């Protein structure tokens, strides 16, 4: 008869997590580094008691906001290339509901995070307990059912023995490179404390092997034959290359066959900017170089990409009528996209097999193709240099994004209020030139991810960390803490807009408490600048996107700008903070921030509507087909319909 250990559900869960390991390419490490937690009545005397009594090697971090701490967990796992992760626990009710957004962020980006929310009583005797969501149609429904839609695996432990199958299935998903994401195990608060005789083998050391899925010989032969037929190929460096740790394999393949590549947000940063075949970001937020090649490419080799609408410019960016797609992806689901030839395999294994097959043919891209790539690279680099050094010149200044008549009025008012006229592009240029080569930048929302993908020059591997699968406002500051925890020896910079900072920056004070210095570069343009530009660019006015006082005369939010001292806010947490109004002040602040031992915030007053413009891109948005505005009508007829008709429908 198997030996047993009598433990509570919570104690058994903690003991189990301590004995999970991940092995990849012969390197073995603990699967979980720790747990982020905010304790309430639904988890403190259950999971909290178990952790207090014996946390094992797990480090427990006290979060300030449930969504914020989960974003930190995502940042950690992403920076660790999904080989280590965190669990997150909260009480049932608002605490659990706060984590739903973060769970969606994890799943959209294919990042493993284990969510352990408390739940209502399984025996229902105290119902309705404090913070319980009652549904008259079914008493089995709780707040935690909201996780079902945004998790890759969901379970509820209503009896102690259920924990075993719940945990095994959770590890299955968390260690699956093709189908990982958020996992939720809901823990009813009475069951957390219930004891059961668990078999000892449940707590044995388990090593979860991330094996490299090999491609089929048939798929490789077909892929090699397809490449040989094409004259103008373009490779896409997706997140799957990063998580497969196939950076070098990808680079050598591209160099051997002289095939240029563009980057997705998830893939950017594993091959540094100066590589002659690296043409930068691709698609709606793409760069000049990659988009020039994409427009004429007759073959797109997508490696580890989900083909989001930003990568494909709503399936429009590739204009060559002869274009075909070769999709290498560990996920069969993603490999089938764009109706391409599917190679379902690990990125590194597939590239190695494809190289072996292609080597037999003597394949090389033509001299004309290579010359065109060199030209695109030169033009791309020159354009980045130009953008980084744009200065405000007064009344004759024309913004990069649009030349709407509103700009002069808004910019004049902004300068009067802030005494600053720094263009956003100039701030990015100063940052790129001034921060250390080994630093990591973190971004997620607003106009910054687009600007960064278009022009940011990543100078070290792993130095670019942008969440753009969910584009979750508030990810930036909190994930920066997770990145710092993952790589404590690197300086970490969160690049965040004023709106996203105000939405969520809860773990900034936690960075102080944990002695994990992060640097926040805050772009204050007194508006939701990205969406403001989107609406103006599609025929509308500035509606509901500028941060203004309500006008008592009109009853609308069309009064003056609302000034905010973000530096003062950061100082209240214990940060060293700066407010800058010029490129010179910004350089000085960055250099001084490098000397600090606590987290810093640099409040940059950035001229509105001065982000980077697009490069031959298009993004489908739902422009009104009927409107009282002639501008909107013209926008639909002249911009939307022709582009949409040209876009591929599959």
C-alpha positions as CSV (number, residue, x, y, z in Angstrom):
1,X,0.0,0.0,0.0
2,X,1.3,3.4,-0.9
3,X,2.7,5.6,1.9
4,X,0.7,8.7,2.6
5,X,1.2,12.1,4.1
6,X,-1.7,13.9,5.8
7,X,-1.8,17.5,4.7
8,X,-4.3,20.2,4.0
9,X,-5.1,21.0,0.4
10,X,-3.1,24.2,0.6
11,X,-0.1,22.5,2.3
12,X,-0.2,19.8,-0.4
13,X,-0.3,22.3,-3.2
14,X,2.8,24.2,-1.8
15,X,4.7,21.0,-1.4
16,X,3.8,19.9,-4.9
17,X,4.9,23.2,-6.5
18,X,8.2,22.9,-4.7
19,X,9.0,19.7,-6.5
20,X,8.3,20.7,-10.1
21,X,11.2,21.2,-12.5
22,X,11.6,22.1,-16.2
23,X,14.3,20.6,-18.4
24,X,15.2,22.1,-21.7
25,X,18.3,21.1,-23.8
26,X,19.8,19.3,-20.8
27,X,19.4,22.2,-18.4
28,X,17.1,21.6,-15.4
29,X,15.8,24.2,-13.1
30,X,12.9,24.7,-10.6
31,X,9.7,25.5,-12.5
32,X,8.4,28.0,-9.9
33,X,10.6,30.7,-8.4
34,X,7.9,32.0,-6.0
35,X,4.4,33.2,-5.4
36,X,2.9,36.7,-5.7
37,X,0.1,37.1,-3.2
38,X,-2.5,39.5,-1.8
39,X,-4.2,37.7,1.1
40,X,-7.8,38.0,2.1
41,X,-10.3,35.9,4.0
42,X,-10.5,33.5,1.0
43,X,-6.8,32.5,1.0
44,X,-4.9,33.8,4.0
45,X,-5.8,31.0,6.5
46,X,-5.5,28.4,3.8
47,X,-2.7,29.0,1.3
48,X,-1.3,31.7,3.5
49,X,-1.0,29.4,6.4
50,X,0.7,26.7,4.3
51,X,3.2,29.2,2.9
52,X,4.0,30.7,6.4
53,X,4.5,27.2,7.8
54,X,6.7,25.8,5.0
55,X,7.2,27.7,1.7
56,X,10.1,25.5,0.7
57,X,12.3,27.3,-1.9
58,X,9.3,29.5,-3.0
59,X,9.8,33.2,-2.4
60,X,6.6,35.0,-1.4
61,X,6.1,38.5,-2.7
62,X,3.3,40.8,-1.3
63,X,1.6,42.4,-4.2
64,X,-0.1,45.8,-4.1
65,X,-2.7,45.1,-6.8
66,X,-3.8,41.7,-8.1
67,X,-3.6,42.6,-11.7
68,X,-0.3,44.4,-11.2
69,X,1.4,41.5,-9.4
70,X,0.2,39.1,-12.1
71,X,1.7,41.4,-14.7
72,X,5.0,41.2,-12.8
73,X,4.7,37.4,-13.0
74,X,4.1,37.6,-16.8
75,X,7.1,39.9,-17.2
76,X,9.3,37.4,-15.2
77,X,8.2,34.4,-17.2
78,X,8.5,36.2,-20.6
79,X,12.0,37.4,-19.7
80,X,13.0,33.9,-18.6
81,X,11.8,32.6,-22.1
82,X,9.1,30.6,-20.4
83,X,11.5,28.3,-18.5
84,X,10.6,29.6,-15.0
85,X,7.5,31.2,-13.7
86,X,5.4,32.4,-10.8
87,X,2.1,31.6,-9.2
88,X,-0.3,34.3,-8.1
89,X,-2.9,34.0,-5.3
90,X,-5.7,36.3,-4.2
91,X,-9.0,36.0,-2.3
92,X,-12.2,35.4,-4.0
93,X,-14.3,38.3,-5.3
94,X,-12.7,41.6,-6.4
95,X,-9.2,40.2,-5.8
96,X,-9.8,37.3,-8.2
97,X,-11.6,39.5,-10.7
98,X,-8.7,41.9,-10.8
99,X,-6.5,39.0,-12.0
100,X,-8.7,38.1,-14.9
101,X,-7.2,40.9,-17.1
102,X,-3.7,39.7,-16.4
103,X,-4.7,36.1,-17.2
104,X,-6.0,37.3,-20.5
105,X,-2.7,39.1,-21.1
106,X,-0.7,35.9,-20.3
107,X,-2.8,33.7,-22.6
108,X,-2.8,36.2,-25.5
109,X,1.0,36.3,-25.3
110,X,1.4,32.5,-24.7
111,X,3.1,33.2,-21.3
112,X,2.8,30.6,-18.5
113,X,1.4,31.9,-15.2
114,X,-0.4,29.9,-12.5
115,X,-3.4,31.6,-10.9
116,X,-4.6,30.4,-7.5
117,X,-7.7,32.4,-6.5
118,X,-9.6,31.6,-3.4
119,X,-13.2,30.5,-4.0
120,X,-16.5,30.4,-2.3
121,X,-17.3,27.5,0.2
122,X,-17.7,24.2,-1.5
123,X,-20.2,23.0,1.1
124,X,-22.2,26.2,0.6
125,X,-23.2,26.4,4.3
126,X,-22.1,30.1,4.9
127,X,-23.6,31.2,1.6
128,X,-23.6,34.0,0.6
129,X,-20.2,34.6,2.1
130,X,-18.5,38.0,2.0
131,X,-17.5,38.9,-1.6
132,X,-19.5,36.1,-3.1
133,X,-21.2,36.6,-6.5
134,X,-24.6,34.9,-6.4
135,X,-26.1,33.7,-9.7
136,X,-29.7,32.6,-9.3
137,X,-29.4,30.4,-12.4
138,X,-26.6,28.3,-10.9
139,X,-25.0,28.3,-7.4
140,X,-22.0,26.6,-8.9
141,X,-21.0,29.8,-10.7
142,X,-18.5,32.1,-8.9
143,X,-16.3,35.0,-9.8
144,X,-13.6,32.5,-10.8
145,X,-15.7,31.2,-13.7
146,X,-14.6,34.4,-15.4
147,X,-11.2,32.9,-15.8
148,X,-12.5,30.1,-18.1
149,X,-12.6,32.4,-21.1
150,X,-9.0,33.6,-20.7
151,X,-7.1,30.5,-19.5
152,X,-5.7,27.6,-21.3
153,X,-6.7,25.3,-18.4
154,X,-9.2,25.8,-15.6
155,X,-10.2,23.7,-12.6
156,X,-11.8,24.0,-9.2
157,X,-10.8,21.8,-6.3
158,X,-14.1,21.0,-4.5
159,X,-12.6,17.9,-2.8
160,X,-9.1,17.4,-1.5
161,X,-8.3,14.5,-3.9
162,X,-9.2,16.6,-6.9
163,X,-6.0,18.6,-6.3
164,X,-3.9,15.8,-7.8
165,X,-5.4,15.7,-11.2
166,X,-5.8,19.5,-11.2
167,X,-2.1,20.0,-10.5
168,X,-0.9,17.4,-13.1
169,X,-3.0,19.0,-15.8
170,X,-1.9,22.5,-14.8
171,X,1.8,21.4,-15.2
172,X,0.9,19.8,-18.6
173,X,-0.3,23.2,-20.0
174,X,2.3,25.4,-18.3
175,X,5.1,23.4,-19.8
176,X,3.5,23.0,-23.3
177,X,5.3,25.3,-25.8
178,X,2.5,24.9,-28.3
179,X,-0.4,25.7,-25.9
180,X,0.8,27.4,-22.8
181,X,-0.7,30.5,-21.2
182,X,-2.7,31.2,-18.0
183,X,-3.8,28.3,-15.8
184,X,-6.3,28.8,-13.1
185,X,-6.9,26.4,-10.1
186,X,-9.7,27.8,-8.0
187,X,-9.5,26.9,-4.3
188,X,-12.7,27.0,-2.2
189,X,-11.7,28.4,1.1
190,X,-13.1,25.6,3.2
191,X,-11.4,23.0,1.1
192,X,-8.1,24.8,1.3
193,X,-7.9,23.8,5.0
194,X,-9.3,20.3,4.7
195,X,-6.8,17.5,5.3
196,X,-6.4,14.3,3.3
197,X,-4.0,11.5,3.2
198,X,-2.0,12.2,0.0
199,X,0.2,9.5,-1.5
200,X,3.9,10.3,-1.2
201,X,4.4,9.8,-4.9
202,X,2.3,12.9,-5.6
203,X,5.2,14.9,-4.1
204,X,8.1,13.2,-5.9
205,X,10.3,15.3,-8.0
206,X,8.8,15.8,-11.4
207,X,10.8,17.0,-14.3
208,X,8.7,18.4,-17.2
209,X,10.7,18.0,-20.4
210,X,10.2,20.6,-23.1
211,X,11.3,18.5,-26.0
212,X,12.0,19.9,-29.4
213,X,9.2,18.7,-31.7
214,X,10.9,17.4,-34.9
215,X,9.3,18.2,-38.3
216,X,8.2,15.5,-40.7
217,X,10.5,14.7,-43.6
218,X,7.7,15.3,-46.0
219,X,7.0,18.8,-44.7
220,X,10.7,19.7,-44.9
221,X,11.0,18.5,-48.5
222,X,8.0,20.5,-49.5
223,X,9.3,23.6,-47.6
224,X,12.7,23.4,-49.4
225,X,11.0,23.0,-52.8
226,X,8.8,26.0,-52.1
227,X,11.9,28.2,-51.2
228,X,13.7,27.1,-54.3
229,X,10.8,28.3,-56.5
230,X,10.8,31.8,-55.0
231,X,13.0,34.9,-55.8
232,X,12.1,37.4,-53.1
233,X,11.7,35.7,-49.7
234,X,11.1,37.4,-46.4
235,X,11.6,35.7,-43.0
236,X,9.6,36.7,-40.0
237,X,11.3,36.4,-36.6
238,X,8.4,35.6,-34.2
239,X,8.2,34.9,-30.5
240,X,8.4,31.2,-31.1
241,X,12.1,31.7,-32.2
242,X,12.8,33.4,-28.9
243,X,11.1,30.8,-26.7
244,X,12.7,28.0,-28.7
245,X,16.1,29.7,-28.1
246,X,16.7,29.4,-31.8
247,X,18.2,32.9,-32.2
248,X,21.6,31.7,-33.4
249,X,20.1,29.0,-35.6
250,X,17.8,31.6,-37.2
251,X,20.7,34.1,-37.7
252,X,22.9,31.5,-39.3
253,X,20.2,30.3,-41.6
254,X,19.4,33.8,-42.8
255,X,23.1,34.5,-43.4
256,X,23.8,31.3,-45.2
257,X,21.0,31.8,-47.7
258,X,21.1,35.6,-47.6
259,X,17.4,36.0,-46.7
260,X,16.4,39.2,-45.0
261,X,14.0,39.2,-42.1
262,X,11.5,41.4,-40.3
263,X,10.6,41.2,-36.6
264,X,7.3,40.9,-34.7
265,X,7.0,42.5,-31.3
266,X,7.4,39.2,-29.5
267,X,10.5,38.3,-31.6
268,X,12.3,41.7,-31.7
269,X,15.5,41.9,-29.6
270,X,17.1,38.5,-30.1
271,X,19.1,39.7,-33.1
272,X,20.5,43.1,-32.6
273,X,19.6,46.0,-34.8
274,X,22.8,46.4,-36.8
275,X,22.7,43.0,-38.5
276,X,22.6,43.7,-42.2
277,X,19.7,41.3,-42.8
278,X,17.6,42.8,-40.0
279,X,15.1,45.1,-41.7
280,X,13.2,45.9,-38.4
281,X,9.6,45.6,-37.5
282,X,7.0,44.3,-39.9
283,X,3.4,45.3,-40.7
284,X,1.1,48.0,-39.3
285,X,3.7,49.1,-36.8
286,X,6.6,48.1,-39.0
287,X,9.7,49.9,-40.2
288,X,10.6,51.3,-43.6
289,X,12.9,48.5,-44.5
290,X,10.8,45.4,-43.6
291,X,7.6,46.9,-45.2
292,X,9.4,47.7,-48.4
293,X,10.5,44.1,-48.8
294,X,7.1,42.8,-47.6
295,X,5.3,44.7,-50.4
296,X,7.1,42.8,-53.1
297,X,8.0,39.5,-51.4
298,X,6.8,36.3,-53.2
299,X,7.5,34.1,-50.1
300,X,6.9,34.8,-46.5
301,X,8.6,32.3,-44.1
302,X,6.9,32.9,-40.8
303,X,8.8,31.3,-37.9
304,X,7.1,31.2,-34.5
305,X,4.6,33.9,-35.4
306,X,0.9,34.1,-34.7
307,X,0.3,36.4,-37.7
308,X,-1.5,39.0,-35.8
309,X,-3.3,41.8,-37.7
310,X,-0.5,44.2,-36.8
311,X,2.1,41.8,-38.3
312,X,0.2,41.4,-41.5
313,X,-1.3,44.9,-41.7
314,X,-4.7,43.3,-41.6
315,X,-3.5,40.7,-44.2
316,X,-2.6,43.5,-46.6
317,X,1.1,44.2,-46.3
318,X,2.2,41.6,-48.9
319,X,1.1,42.9,-52.2
320,X,2.8,40.5,-54.6
321,X,0.0,38.4,-56.2
322,X,2.4,35.5,-56.3
323,X,3.1,35.6,-52.5
324,X,2.9,32.3,-50.6
325,X,3.5,31.4,-47.0
326,X,5.7,28.9,-45.3
327,X,4.7,28.6,-41.6
328,X,7.1,27.0,-39.1
329,X,5.4,26.8,-35.7
330,X,5.2,24.4,-32.8
331,X,1.5,25.1,-32.7
332,X,-0.6,23.4,-35.4
333,X,-3.2,26.1,-34.9
334,X,-0.8,28.9,-35.8
335,X,0.9,26.9,-38.5
336,X,-2.4,26.7,-40.5
337,X,-2.8,30.5,-40.7
338,X,-2.6,32.5,-43.9
339,X,-3.3,29.2,-45.8
340,X,0.4,28.5,-45.8
341,X,2.5,25.4,-46.1
342,X,2.6,24.0,-42.6
343,X,5.8,22.8,-40.8
344,X,4.6,21.8,-37.3
345,X,7.8,21.7,-35.3
346,X,10.1,23.4,-32.9
347,X,11.7,26.4,-34.5
348,X,15.3,25.3,-34.0
349,X,14.6,21.7,-35.0
350,X,12.8,22.8,-38.1
351,X,15.4,25.3,-39.2
352,X,18.2,22.8,-38.8
353,X,16.3,20.2,-40.8
354,X,15.4,22.7,-43.5
355,X,19.0,23.8,-43.7
356,X,20.1,20.2,-44.2
357,X,17.6,19.8,-47.0
358,X,18.2,23.1,-48.7
359,X,22.0,22.7,-48.6
360,X,21.7,19.8,-51.1
361,X,20.3,22.2,-53.7
362,X,22.9,25.0,-53.6
363,X,20.1,27.5,-53.1
364,X,21.0,31.2,-52.8
365,X,19.1,34.4,-53.2
366,X,20.1,36.4,-56.3
367,X,22.5,39.3,-56.4
368,X,19.7,41.6,-57.3
369,X,17.7,40.6,-54.3
370,X,20.7,41.0,-52.0
371,X,21.4,44.4,-53.4
372,X,17.8,45.5,-52.9
373,X,18.0,44.3,-49.2
374,X,21.2,46.3,-48.7
375,X,19.4,49.3,-50.1
376,X,16.4,48.8,-47.9
377,X,18.6,48.4,-44.8
378,X,20.5,51.6,-45.7
379,X,17.3,53.6,-46.2
380,X,15.8,52.2,-43.0
381,X,18.9,53.1,-40.9
382,X,18.9,56.6,-42.4
383,X,15.2,57.0,-41.6
384,X,15.8,56.1,-38.0
385,X,18.6,58.6,-37.7
386,X,16.3,61.3,-39.1
387,X,13.4,60.4,-36.8
388,X,15.6,60.3,-33.6
389,X,16.8,63.9,-34.3
390,X,13.6,65.7,-35.1
391,X,13.3,69.0,-33.1
392,X,10.3,71.2,-32.6
393,X,10.7,74.3,-34.8
394,X,7.8,76.4,-33.9
395,X,5.0,77.4,-36.3
396,X,6.6,75.7,-39.3
397,X,6.7,72.3,-37.5
398,X,4.7,69.6,-39.2
399,X,4.0,66.5,-37.1
400,X,5.0,63.2,-38.4
401,X,1.7,61.5,-38.0
402,X,-0.8,64.0,-39.4
403,X,-1.0,67.6,-40.3
404,X,-4.4,68.3,-38.8
405,X,-5.3,71.9,-38.2
406,X,-5.8,71.0,-34.5
407,X,-2.1,70.4,-34.0
408,X,-1.0,74.1,-33.8
409,X,-3.7,74.9,-31.3
410,X,-3.0,71.9,-29.1
411,X,0.7,72.2,-29.3
412,X,0.6,75.9,-28.4
413,X,-1.6,75.2,-25.3
414,X,0.6,72.3,-24.3
415,X,3.8,74.3,-24.4
416,X,2.2,77.1,-22.4
417,X,1.1,74.6,-19.7
418,X,4.2,72.4,-19.5
419,X,7.0,74.7,-20.9
420,X,8.1,71.8,-23.0
421,X,8.2,71.1,-26.7
422,X,10.0,67.8,-26.9
423,X,8.8,65.6,-29.7
424,X,8.2,62.0,-28.7
425,X,10.6,60.8,-31.3
426,X,13.4,62.9,-29.9
427,X,12.8,61.4,-26.4
428,X,13.2,57.9,-28.0
429,X,16.4,59.0,-29.7
430,X,17.9,60.3,-26.5
431,X,17.0,57.2,-24.6
432,X,18.4,54.9,-27.3
433,X,21.6,56.8,-27.3
434,X,22.0,57.2,-23.6
435,X,20.8,54.1,-21.7
436,X,23.4,51.3,-21.3
437,X,23.8,48.8,-24.1
438,X,22.8,45.9,-21.8
439,X,19.6,47.6,-20.6
440,X,16.1,46.2,-21.0
441,X,13.2,48.3,-22.1
442,X,9.6,47.3,-21.3
443,X,6.5,48.5,-23.1
444,X,2.9,47.5,-23.9
445,X,0.3,50.1,-24.8
446,X,-0.5,53.4,-26.6
447,X,1.7,54.7,-29.3
448,X,5.0,53.6,-27.8
449,X,5.0,49.9,-29.0
450,X,4.4,51.1,-32.5
451,X,7.2,53.7,-32.3
452,X,9.5,51.1,-30.6
453,X,9.0,48.5,-33.2
454,X,9.5,51.0,-36.0
455,X,12.7,52.7,-34.8
456,X,14.1,51.3,-31.6
457,X,17.6,49.9,-32.0
458,X,18.0,46.9,-29.7
459,X,21.7,46.7,-28.8
460,X,21.8,43.5,-26.7
461,X,20.0,40.1,-26.7
462,X,16.9,40.2,-24.5
463,X,17.0,44.0,-24.4
464,X,13.5,44.4,-25.9
465,X,10.5,43.4,-23.9
466,X,7.2,44.6,-25.3
467,X,3.8,43.0,-24.6
468,X,1.6,43.6,-27.7
469,X,-0.5,40.5,-27.8
470,X,-3.0,42.1,-25.5
471,X,-1.6,45.6,-25.4
472,X,-2.6,45.8,-21.8
473,X,-2.4,49.3,-20.3
474,X,-0.7,49.1,-17.0
475,X,1.6,46.2,-17.9
476,X,4.6,48.4,-18.3
477,X,5.7,49.4,-14.8
478,X,4.5,46.2,-13.1
479,X,6.1,43.9,-15.7
480,X,9.4,45.8,-15.3
481,X,9.6,44.6,-11.8
482,X,9.2,41.0,-13.1
483,X,11.9,41.6,-15.7
484,X,14.3,43.0,-13.0
485,X,13.6,39.9,-10.8
486,X,14.4,37.7,-13.8
487,X,17.6,39.6,-14.6
488,X,18.7,41.6,-11.6
489,X,22.1,42.6,-13.1
490,X,20.5,44.6,-15.9
491,X,19.0,48.1,-15.8
492,X,15.3,47.9,-16.7
493,X,13.4,50.8,-18.2
494,X,9.6,50.9,-18.3
495,X,8.5,53.1,-21.2
496,X,4.9,54.2,-20.4
497,X,2.4,56.8,-21.4
498,X,0.7,59.0,-18.9
499,X,-2.7,57.2,-19.3
500,X,-1.2,53.7,-18.8
501,X,0.7,54.9,-15.8
502,X,-2.4,56.3,-14.2
503,X,-4.3,53.1,-15.0
504,X,-1.9,50.8,-13.1
505,X,1.6,51.2,-11.6
506,X,0.9,49.3,-8.3
507,X,4.2,47.4,-8.1
508,X,6.4,50.5,-8.3
509,X,6.3,50.7,-4.5
510,X,6.9,47.0,-4.4
511,X,10.1,47.5,-6.3
512,X,11.2,49.8,-3.5
513,X,10.3,47.2,-0.9
514,X,12.0,44.4,-2.8
515,X,15.1,46.5,-3.4
516,X,14.7,45.8,-7.2
517,X,15.5,49.1,-8.9
518,X,13.5,49.9,-12.0
519,X,13.4,53.1,-14.1
520,X,10.1,54.5,-15.4
521,X,10.3,56.8,-18.4
522,X,6.9,58.5,-18.4
523,X,5.7,60.1,-21.6
524,X,3.2,62.8,-20.5
525,X,1.3,64.3,-23.5
526,X,-1.9,65.0,-21.6
527,X,-3.9,62.6,-23.7
528,X,-4.5,59.1,-25.0
529,X,-2.3,60.1,-27.9
530,X,-2.4,56.9,-29.9
531,X,-6.2,56.8,-30.0
532,X,-6.4,60.5,-30.5
533,X,-4.3,60.1,-33.6
534,X,-6.4,57.1,-34.7
535,X,-9.7,59.1,-34.6
536,X,-8.2,62.2,-36.2
537,X,-6.7,60.1,-38.9
538,X,-10.1,58.6,-39.7
539,X,-12.0,61.8,-40.1
540,X,-13.1,62.5,-36.5
541,X,-12.1,65.2,-34.0
542,X,-10.4,64.9,-30.6
543,X,-13.3,63.2,-28.9
544,X,-12.8,61.7,-25.4
545,X,-9.1,61.3,-25.7
546,X,-7.5,64.5,-24.3
547,X,-7.2,65.0,-20.5
548,X,-9.2,68.1,-20.0
549,X,-11.2,69.8,-17.4
550,X,-15.0,69.8,-17.9
551,X,-16.1,73.1,-19.3
552,X,-19.0,74.5,-17.3
553,X,-20.2,76.5,-20.2
554,X,-20.4,73.6,-22.7
555,X,-20.8,70.7,-20.2
556,X,-18.2,68.8,-22.2
557,X,-14.6,67.8,-21.4
558,X,-13.2,70.6,-23.6
559,X,-11.7,72.9,-21.0
560,X,-8.0,73.3,-20.4
561,X,-5.5,70.6,-20.1
562,X,-5.3,68.9,-16.6
563,X,-1.6,69.2,-15.4
564,X,-0.2,66.3,-13.3
565,X,3.1,66.2,-11.4
566,X,4.0,62.5,-11.9
567,X,7.5,63.0,-10.4
568,X,5.8,64.1,-7.1
569,X,3.7,60.9,-7.2
570,X,6.8,58.8,-7.6
571,X,8.7,60.5,-4.8
572,X,5.8,59.7,-2.5
573,X,6.6,56.0,-3.0
574,X,10.3,56.6,-2.2
575,X,11.6,56.9,-5.8
576,X,14.1,59.4,-7.1
577,X,12.2,61.4,-9.7
578,X,12.9,64.0,-12.3
579,X,10.8,66.3,-14.5
580,X,12.4,67.1,-17.9
581,X,11.4,69.6,-20.6
582,X,14.3,69.2,-23.1
583,X,16.7,66.7,-24.6
584,X,19.5,68.1,-22.5
585,X,17.6,67.7,-19.3
586,X,16.6,64.2,-20.3
587,X,20.2,63.2,-20.8
588,X,21.2,64.6,-17.5
589,X,18.3,62.8,-15.7
590,X,19.2,59.4,-17.3
591,X,22.8,59.7,-16.3
592,X,21.9,60.6,-12.8
593,X,19.3,57.8,-12.6
594,X,22.0,55.3,-13.4
595,X,23.7,56.3,-10.1
596,X,20.7,55.7,-8.0
597,X,20.0,52.5,-6.0
598,X,16.3,52.9,-5.7
599,X,13.7,53.0,-8.5
600,X,13.5,56.2,-10.5
601,X,10.9,58.0,-12.6
602,X,11.6,60.5,-15.3
603,X,8.5,62.6,-16.1
604,X,9.0,63.7,-19.8
605,X,6.6,66.4,-21.0
606,X,6.2,65.2,-24.6
607,X,4.6,67.3,-27.3
608,X,1.3,65.6,-28.4
609,X,0.9,64.1,-31.9
610,X,4.6,63.6,-32.4
611,X,4.9,59.8,-32.6
612,X,6.5,58.0,-35.6
613,X,4.4,57.8,-38.7
614,X,3.6,54.6,-40.5
615,X,5.6,53.1,-43.5
616,X,3.4,51.8,-46.2
617,X,1.1,50.2,-43.7
618,X,-2.7,49.8,-43.2
619,X,-4.8,48.7,-40.4
620,X,-8.5,47.8,-40.8
621,X,-10.7,49.7,-38.3
622,X,-14.5,50.0,-38.4
623,X,-14.9,53.4,-40.0
624,X,-18.5,54.5,-40.3
625,X,-20.0,53.9,-43.7
626,X,-22.7,56.5,-43.0
627,X,-21.9,59.9,-41.3
628,X,-22.9,63.5,-41.2
629,X,-19.3,64.3,-41.6
630,X,-17.9,64.5,-45.1
631,X,-14.4,63.9,-43.8
632,X,-15.5,60.5,-42.4
633,X,-17.4,59.7,-45.6
634,X,-14.3,60.5,-47.7
635,X,-12.1,58.5,-45.3
636,X,-14.1,55.4,-45.8
637,X,-14.3,55.8,-49.6
638,X,-10.7,56.8,-50.2
639,X,-8.9,54.8,-47.5
640,X,-10.8,52.0,-46.1
641,X,-12.7,50.4,-49.0
642,X,-9.8,50.1,-51.5
643,X,-7.5,48.7,-48.9
644,X,-10.0,46.2,-47.6
645,X,-10.8,45.0,-51.1
646,X,-7.1,44.4,-51.7
647,X,-6.6,42.6,-48.5
648,X,-6.5,38.8,-48.4
649,X,-9.6,37.2,-46.9
650,X,-8.3,33.9,-45.6
